[in-house]
Amino acid sequence: MTREAYISAAAHIAKFGPELSEEAANAFLDAWPLEKAISELRDTHLEPEHVREICGSIGAALNTEAGVTRREEWLPFALFALHSPLAAVRTTASDQLHRALADVHYPEAWKVDACGRLIGIVGEEDAGEAGAGIAAGRLLGAATPGALLCRAAGLREELHRVALLPTAAPRLRTLAVALEVVYRDADLAAPLLPAVRGALEGSRGDVLASVTSMELLQQIGKGRRACRAAIALLDSLQGVLQEFLGSEEELVRDATLVAAAKLVGRGGDSEVFLASQQDRLGPFIAAVAAALLQPEPYAALHAVTAMSRSRTAAALFLLDPARPGAVLVSLALGEEAHNASVRGAAQAALAGLAGGEGEEKGQQTGLDSLLPTDAEAALHAFVEEGQASEWPAVLGAVRPGNVDEMRARHALLSSLMHRPWAAARVCRVPEAMHGLVSGGGAPLLALQATMWHVLRGEQPASQEERTALEAAATHVNSAVAEKRSPAPQVATVQL
């Protein structure tokens, strides 16, 4: 078929593509063999409109039932079209490859081969000029190819090779591929981390790559197994991390900080693991601890939030030589808090140190080995400094706060009121007692329970603490009786 006739046939298919018959599809695919189609499309004299029509028509033919069986045959054409300077042609090629890779009827061997070739495009230094490298990266990050990358050792090794190339573009595309996969399933993406490490180590001084790298670590921090694998990379990443933290670019510094906060603050069943990795977490801990002293609300919020999400993470901060516990107390009191979210997160972190819900639920966090005396010291400081400032505000009788802050404050006060020394200190401050009774809820219930157990001899306390609690019990009971309302019912303490 001559070029003119082929172009005419392509224009016809482009116009009536949805109604293309199986016979017409096969006839068009047979009109020019693969090699001739590629050769003709390389001819720079072809009009862009004709190039788009030819590529689109081949795609339409391959979408028919007859064409599906021939996609493997035409794979080289799709990869060729991916390099086209025309965005419409690249889009058509991407659509074809995406459909083929997601098709459950295609053999895995074909998909692995296609992914291998796409990784090759990701590694092409000049692929970015025409968008081929980016398009290939997006294809690899899709669900089915992403799972193949994590599962097939050969593909992982090839991606790792690309990540170690001396030029920046392939490394950045490698990070983008990993980021796409991690977005879907951080745990699944754990096997890609060696490639991530290579790309990170080669990205020093590259602002765009640095931001992508830190965004990637943030996502990794959301997955349990992937988080552990990421922490295991810290030995080789410390130098890169320090460079990112010292970057002149605010985006890089902030992204690094958030990544550090999420990794350190990874809670749940990672608690014991975090406790055992405190030495390797040093750079991250130092980064987030330093952020507590920064004036930017963004930095402080992410730093404190990391501690509020993990009791072990909060304790790890107290192990830092800088001892940011005092800063944490100050944030929880609101003296240095930039907004209610920071204040609430700091109070939640202190609640975790106090035991909080995790201890009541019987969770084993391994915190006892992490200098619990320092944690207790931070709680003492909170109570002592709270008395020095305005306790009513601390307790929420004056400052309403937002929902998250109120929840955090109630959790913290409930934990403290279970401690005789803290309950006794509050009982000695009339304003604090008024605020606690006015606030009601779990903190007041906890205070009354402590009074009950101490006065019955069921909970150890000093004589001074017993005296303070006994003196306050009558006042608390009468205040609660006067306050009777639809609020949570509180049982009175019987002396």
Secondary structure, 3 states (H helix, E strand, C coil): CCHHHHHHHHHHHHHHHHHCCHHHHHHHHHHCCHHHHHHHHCCCCCCHHHHHHHHHHHHHHHHCHHHHCCCCCCHHHHHHHCCCCCHHHHHHHHHHHHHHHHCCCCCHHHHHHHHHHHHHHHCCHHHHCCCHHHHHHHHHHCHHHHHHHHHCHHHHHHHHHHHCCCCHHHHHHHHHHHHHHHHHCCCCCHHHHHHHHHHHHCCCCCHHHHHHHHHHHHHHCCCHHHHHHHHHCHHHHHHHHHHHHCCCCHHHHHHHHHHHHHHHCCCHHHHHHHHHCCCCCHHHHHHHHHHCCCCCHHHHHHHHHHHHHCHHHHHHHHCCCCCCHHHHHHHHHCCCCCCHHHHHHHHHHHHHHHCHHHHHCCCCCCHHHCCHHHHHHHHHHHHHHHHHCCHHHHHCCCCCCCHHHHHHHHHHHHHHHCCHHHHHHHHCCHHHHHHHHHHCHHHHHHHHHHHHHHHCCCCCCCHHHHHHHHHHHHHHHHHHHHHCCCCCCCCCCCC
